[in-house]
């Protein structure tokens, strides 16, 4: 069971400097957002312990730790691309300069690689003018990379550069490295705030109810799905097979299905399936054949991590960030579906769409862009108040502070017993 101390936020020291912000409502460290959103859960917990686990509420503090005149900030992006990276970079820069008067901001190039002198990647200066129009571009103006660097060398570089505010934008691997940096900084008793900003197109970070870029990815995928559906309908026994990102969690596939309810099959990592039913799981191929005989077209969306049980080899390689590299389920399904229909002597017109990297490299749109701005603003408030080893998150409608170790404890998965998945199943054939 989660305990109150699991949610405790680390700080560098006492906040003694009045905040330069004058036109916002300040937040106290005693304000929180309950972890339990269900009142029944809260009531049950009260019976055992009055100390309910809760997230510290994010927002500007009346007193801050860092003197803005003595601050040098650094911003980096690591891991895969995601819609909204440039928006977050922009609003970190804007909030630091215009709200707090921090005018010395470094952009670290290519993630943690840029903090290892051996790679000879000089930082770039970030100002409001430099970031003025970067929200129009997808990707990251700072570049990104995977893989770890020596934490000791990273902290040496931060000390040499005079950085006392470090913002690490990335997924669980990036955040775990940020935690290691914070631990080393604390060991050396350096006054550096290390703040993680959760970035994952898969929306799979625990204790975070939404991450930036996810809704843009779903919207972008929907544009492709619409065309794929037209392709399927335009041919006799037309099948559109669409692969989207989702290494361990099927949120993109599930949300895209609900947003585009002409999708007939949604395959995700959380729910095993089989091709013919021989292993006891639901059988895809006979079900698809039945659908074709009735409707003569179908649309399948599959997350990249789904159906790994269908591969003969269990050997798994890892990428530079330590993530397991899954076998290509899209290609396997394409080949197996073609083979099955050919054996049954049934005509099939299959079109395969691998959206993969396409949906992660666009700019953030609409509400997603607004979310990026507010998340970045919350990250700056946390850093200036001397918070460290913390991830700025969102929970139950508010922005929160989450210890990085808690957020990276395990990946968030799609719960198959929720209304979300029930709705997906109600709309689909499988």
C-alpha positions in Angstrom: 0.0 0.0 0.0 1.2 3.5 -0.8 2.3 5.5 2.2 2.3 9.2 2.9 6.1 9.3 3.0 6.2 8.0 -0.6 4.8 11.3 -1.7 7.3 13.5 0.2 9.0 16.1 -1.9 12.7 17.0 -1.5 13.9 20.6 -1.2 17.3 22.1 -1.2 16.7 24.4 1.7 14.5 27.0 3.3 12.8 29.5 1.1 13.9 33.0 2.3 13.5 35.2 -0.8 10.3 36.9 -1.7 8.9 35.9 -5.0 9.1 38.6 -7.7 5.7 37.4 -8.9 3.0 39.8 -7.8 -0.1 39.0 -9.9 -0.8 35.3 -9.1 -2.4 33.4 -6.3 0.4 31.7 -4.3 0.3 28.0 -3.3 1.4 26.7 0.1 3.4 23.5 0.6 0.6 22.3 2.8 -1.9 22.3 -0.1 -2.3 19.0 -1.8 -4.2 16.9 -4.3 -5.4 13.6 -3.0 -4.1 10.5 -4.6 -7.5 8.8 -4.1 -10.1 10.3 -6.5 -12.8 7.9 -5.4 -14.6 8.8 -2.2 -15.1 5.2 -1.3 -11.4 4.6 -1.4 -10.8 7.6 0.8 -13.3 6.4 3.3 -11.7 3.0 3.4 -8.3 4.5 3.9 -9.5 6.7 6.8 -10.5 3.5 8.7 -6.8 2.4 8.7 -4.9 5.7 8.7 -5.8 9.3 8.8 -2.6 10.3 6.9 -4.0 9.9 3.3 -1.3 9.8 0.5 -1.5 13.0 -1.5 0.5 14.9 -4.1 1.9 18.3 -3.2 0.1 20.9 -5.2 2.2 22.7 -7.8 2.2 26.4 -8.3 4.0 29.6 -7.4 5.3 30.0 -3.8 5.3 33.3 -2.0 8.9 32.7 -0.8 11.5 31.1 -3.1 14.9 29.5 -2.6 16.9 30.6 -5.6 17.9 34.2 -6.1 16.9 35.0 -9.7 19.9 37.3 -10.2 22.2 34.4 -9.4 20.4 31.7 -11.4 21.6 29.9 -14.5 19.1 27.4 -15.9 19.6 24.5 -18.3 17.0 22.7 -20.4 17.4 19.4 -22.2 15.2 16.9 -24.1 16.0 13.2 -24.2 14.4 10.0 -25.5 12.0 9.9 -28.4 10.3 12.9 -30.0 6.8 13.9 -28.9 4.4 16.7 -29.9 4.9 19.7 -27.6 8.7 19.5 -26.9 9.3 23.0 -28.4 6.3 24.4 -26.6 7.6 23.2 -23.3 11.1 24.7 -24.1 9.5 28.0 -25.1 7.4 28.4 -22.0 10.2 27.3 -19.6 12.2 30.1 -21.2 9.3 32.6 -21.1 8.4 31.9 -17.4 12.0 32.0 -16.3 12.7 35.3 -17.9 9.4 37.2 -17.7 8.1 36.0 -14.4 11.3 35.5 -12.4 13.9 37.6 -14.2 16.2 34.7 -14.9 18.0 35.7 -18.0 20.8 33.1 -18.2 19.3 30.0 -19.8 21.2 27.2 -21.6 19.8 24.8 -24.1 21.6 21.5 -23.7 22.0 19.8 -27.1 21.0 16.1 -27.7 19.9 15.3 -24.2 22.3 14.1 -21.5 25.0 13.6 -24.3 25.3 17.4 -24.2 26.5 17.4 -20.6 29.4 15.0 -21.3 32.4 17.2 -22.5 33.7 14.2 -24.5 30.9 14.8 -27.1 32.0 18.4 -27.6 28.4 19.8 -27.9 28.4 23.4 -26.7 25.1 24.6 -25.2 23.0 27.2 -26.9 21.6 30.4 -25.3 17.9 30.5 -25.0 16.0 33.8 -24.9 12.5 34.9 -25.6 13.6 36.0 -29.1 15.3 32.7 -29.8 12.2 30.7 -28.8 9.7 33.1 -30.3 8.4 30.9 -33.1 9.6 27.4 -32.2 6.1 26.3 -31.3 5.4 26.2 -35.0 7.9 23.4 -35.4 7.7 19.7 -34.5 10.5 17.8 -32.8 12.9 19.6 -30.5 15.2 22.5 -31.4 17.7 21.1 -28.9 17.8 17.7 -30.4 17.5 14.5 -28.4 19.3 11.2 -27.8 18.9 7.9 -26.0 21.4 6.2 -23.7 23.0 7.1 -20.4 26.0 9.2 -19.6 28.2 9.0 -16.5 26.3 10.8 -13.8 29.5 12.1 -12.2 30.6 13.7 -15.4 27.1 15.3 -15.8 27.2 16.8 -12.3 30.8 18.0 -13.0 29.5 19.8 -16.1 26.6 21.4 -14.2 29.0 22.7 -11.6 31.5 24.0 -14.2 28.7 25.7 -16.1 27.3 27.2 -12.9 23.8 25.6 -13.5 21.5 25.6 -10.5 18.2 24.9 -12.3 18.1 21.8 -14.5 14.9 20.9 -16.4 14.9 17.4 -17.9 12.1 16.7 -20.4 11.6 13.1 -21.2 10.1 9.7 -20.4 10.8 7.2 -17.6 14.4 6.6 -18.7 15.2 10.4 -18.8 13.5 10.8 -15.5 15.4 8.0 -13.8 18.6 9.7 -15.0 17.3 13.0 -13.5 16.8 11.2 -10.2 20.4 9.9 -10.3 21.6 13.4 -11.0 19.6 14.8 -8.1 21.0 12.1 -5.7 24.6 12.9 -6.8 23.9 16.7 -6.5 22.6 16.1 -3.0 25.6 14.0 -2.1 27.9 16.8 -3.1 25.7 19.3 -1.3 25.3 21.5 -4.4 22.3 23.9 -4.5 20.8 22.5 -7.8 17.1 22.0 -8.4 16.5 19.0 -10.7 13.0 19.0 -12.2 11.7 16.3 -14.5 8.9 17.1 -17.0 7.1 14.0 -18.1 7.2 13.4 -21.9 5.8 10.2 -23.4 3.6 9.9 -26.4 2.4 6.5 -24.9 0.9 8.3 -21.8 2.5 5.5 -19.7 4.1 7.3 -16.7 2.6 6.3 -13.3 0.9 8.8 -11.1 0.5 11.1 -14.0 -3.0 11.2 -15.5 -2.0 12.8 -18.8 1.2 13.8 -20.5 1.7 16.4 -23.2 1.6 15.3 -26.8 -0.7 12.4 -26.3 -3.9 14.1 -27.4 -2.1 15.6 -30.4 -0.9 12.1 -31.3 -4.4 10.7 -31.1 -5.8 13.6 -33.3 -3.0 13.1 -35.8 -3.5 9.3 -35.9 -7.2 10.0 -36.5 -6.4 11.9 -39.7 -4.6 8.8 -41.1 -7.2 6.4 -39.8 -9.9 8.3 -41.7 -8.0 7.8 -45.0 -7.3 4.2 -44.2 -11.0 3.6 -43.6 -11.7 5.0 -47.0 -9.2 2.7 -48.5 -10.8 -0.3 -46.8 -14.3 0.6 -47.9 -13.2 1.3 -51.5 -12.1 -2.3 -52.2 -13.9 -5.6 -52.0 -12.8 -7.3 -48.8 -10.7 -4.3 -48.1 -8.6 -4.4 -44.9 -6.8 -1.4 -43.4 -4.1 -2.5 -40.9 -2.7 0.4 -38.9 0.2 0.3 -36.5 0.7 3.0 -33.9 3.1 3.6 -31.0 2.5 1.9 -27.7 5.5 -0.1 -26.5 3.9 -1.4 -23.3 0.6 0.5 -23.0 -2.3 0.7 -25.5 -3.6 4.2 -24.7 -3.0 5.6 -28.2 -4.7 2.7 -29.9 -7.6 2.8 -27.5 -8.2 6.5 -27.6 -7.8 6.6 -31.4 -10.5 3.8 -31.6 -12.9 5.8 -29.5 -12.2 9.0 -31.4 -12.7 7.1 -34.8 -15.4 4.6 -34.1 -15.2 2.9 -37.5 -12.2 1.0 -36.2 -13.3 -2.6 -35.9 -10.3 -4.2 -34.1 -8.1 -2.6 -31.3 -5.1 -4.7 -30.3 -3.1 -3.6 -27.3 -0.2 -5.0 -25.2 -2.4 -5.4 -22.1 -4.7 -8.0 -23.7 -3.1 -11.1 -25.3 -4.7 -12.5 -28.4 -3.9 -15.4 -30.7 -4.2 -15.9 -34.5 -6.2 -19.1 -34.4 -7.2 -19.6 -30.7 -4.8 -22.5 -30.2 -3.3 -21.0 -27.1 -6.6 -20.3 -25.4 -6.7 -16.5 -26.2 -9.2 -14.9 -28.5 -8.7 -15.9 -32.1 -8.2 -13.0 -34.5 -8.2 -14.7 -37.9 -11.6 -16.6 -37.8 -13.2 -13.5 -36.3 -11.8 -11.3 -39.1 -13.0 -13.8 -41.7 -16.5 -13.7 -40.3 -16.4 -9.9 -40.4 -15.3 -9.9 -44.0 -18.0 -12.3 -45.1 -20.6 -9.9 -43.6 -19.3 -6.4 -44.2 -16.5 -6.9 -46.9 -14.2 -4.4 -45.2 -12.5 -3.9 -41.8 -10.1 -1.6 -40.0 -7.5 -2.9 -37.5 -5.4 -0.7 -35.2 -2.6 -2.4 -33.3 -0.1 -0.9 -30.8 3.5 -1.7 -31.5 3.9 -3.8 -28.3 0.8 -5.9 -28.8 0.9 -9.6 -29.7 4.4 -10.3 -28.7 3.3 -13.7 -27.5 2.8 -14.6 -31.2 6.5 -14.6 -32.0 8.5 -17.9 -31.7 11.7 -16.3 -30.4 11.5 -14.9 -26.8 14.9 -13.2 -27.1 14.5 -9.4 -26.7 17.1 -6.8 -27.4 17.1 -3.4 -25.8 17.6 0.1 -27.1 20.2 2.6 -25.7 17.7 3.7 -23.0 17.2 0.2 -21.8 13.7 -0.2 -23.3 12.9 -3.7 -24.7 12.8 -3.6 -28.5 9.6 -5.5 -29.5 9.2 -7.6 -32.6 7.3 -6.0 -35.5 3.7 -7.0 -34.9 2.5 -5.0 -37.8 4.5 -7.0 -40.4 3.6 -10.3 -38.7 -0.1 -9.5 -38.8 0.1 -8.4 -42.4 1.8 -11.6 -43.5 -0.4 -13.9 -41.4 -3.7 -12.4 -42.4 -2.7 -12.6 -46.1 -1.6 -16.2 -45.7 -4.9 -17.2 -43.9 -7.2 -15.6 -46.5 -5.1 -17.2 -49.3 -5.4 -20.6 -47.7 -9.2 -20.1 -47.4 -9.3 -19.0 -51.0 -10.9 -15.7 -50.1 -10.0 -12.5 -51.8 -8.4 -9.9 -49.6 -7.2 -6.3 -50.4 -4.9 -5.3 -47.5 -3.3 -1.9 -47.1 -0.7 -1.5 -44.3 -0.1 1.8 -42.6 2.8 2.1 -40.1 2.2 5.5 -38.4 5.1 5.0 -36.0 7.2 8.1 -36.0 4.8 10.1 -38.1 2.5 11.0 -35.3 5.2 11.9 -32.8 7.1 14.6 -34.8 4.2 17.1 -35.3 3.7 20.3 -33.3 1.2 20.3 -30.4 -2.3 21.5 -31.2 -5.1 23.2 -29.3 -5.6 22.2 -25.7 -2.3 20.1 -25.8 -0.3 23.3 -26.5 -2.1 25.0 -23.6 -1.2 22.1 -21.4 2.5 22.4 -22.4 2.5 26.0 -21.3 0.9 25.3 -17.9 3.1 22.3 -17.3 6.3 24.3 -18.1 5.1 27.1 -15.8 4.6 24.7 -13.0 8.1 23.3 -13.5 9.7 26.7 -13.2 7.7 27.5 -10.0 8.9 24.2 -8.5 12.5 24.8 -9.4 12.6 28.4 -8.1 11.1 27.2 -4.8 14.1 24.9 -4.3 12.2 21.6 -5.1 14.4 18.9 -6.5 14.2 15.3 -7.5 10.6 16.0 -8.5 8.5 15.4 -11.5 5.8 18.0 -12.3 2.6 16.1 -13.1 -1.1 16.4 -13.5 -3.7 14.6 -11.4 -7.4 15.0 -10.9 -7.6 18.3 -12.7 -4.6 19.9 -11.1 -0.8 20.2 -11.4 1.2 18.3 -8.9 4.7 17.5 -7.6 5.6 13.8 -7.7 8.9 12.3 -6.4 10.7 11.0 -9.5 11.3 7.6 -7.8 7.6 7.2 -7.3 6.7 8.2 -10.9 9.2 5.8 -12.4 8.4 2.8 -10.1 6.5 1.1 -12.9 4.9 1.8 -16.2 1.2 2.9 -16.3 -1.0 0.3 -18.1 -4.4 0.5 -19.5 -6.8 -1.2 -17.1 -9.0 -3.7 -18.9 -11.7 -3.4 -16.2 -12.4 0.3 -16.7 -15.2 2.1 -18.7 -12.6 3.2 -21.2 -11.7 -0.4 -22.3 -15.3 -1.5 -22.0 -16.3 1.3 -24.4 -13.7 0.2 -26.8 -14.9 -3.4 -26.7 -18.5 -2.3 -27.2 -17.5 -0.5 -30.4 -15.3 -3.2 -31.9 -15.7 -6.8 -33.1 -13.0 -8.5 -31.0 
